[in-house]
């Protein structure tokens, strides 16, 4: 079983991850997380790698699969947002053209 040592990032008072059942508080700000499957690290990976991190990794290494999985999810999310915005713009253009033709 693999292990990570995690702690709360600055200005954070607590963190809970339901996938690993990990609860970190100011009373116990550093914990060990044991895992076998990298998929349970989805939330923890996000908490460590986000632009404003909630967690700090003290020991161990995030599995490459977990970081790549997070990157793929972010790319898919941004792609979906761009597609949605493109459809909104097209709808507005069509609406504007139809109003001009009336």
GIMO-V448734 format. One record per helix or strand of 3 or more residues. SS is the DSSP state (~ for helix, > for strand). FROM is the first residue (numbers start at 0). LEN is the number of residues. If there is no record, write none. Layout:
BEGIN
((SS & FROM & LEN) (SS & FROM & LEN))
END
This chain:
BEGIN
((> & 1 & 7) (> & 13 & 4) (> & 21 & 4) (> & 29 & 6) (~ & 37 & 12) (> & 54 & 5) (~ & 63 & 38))
END
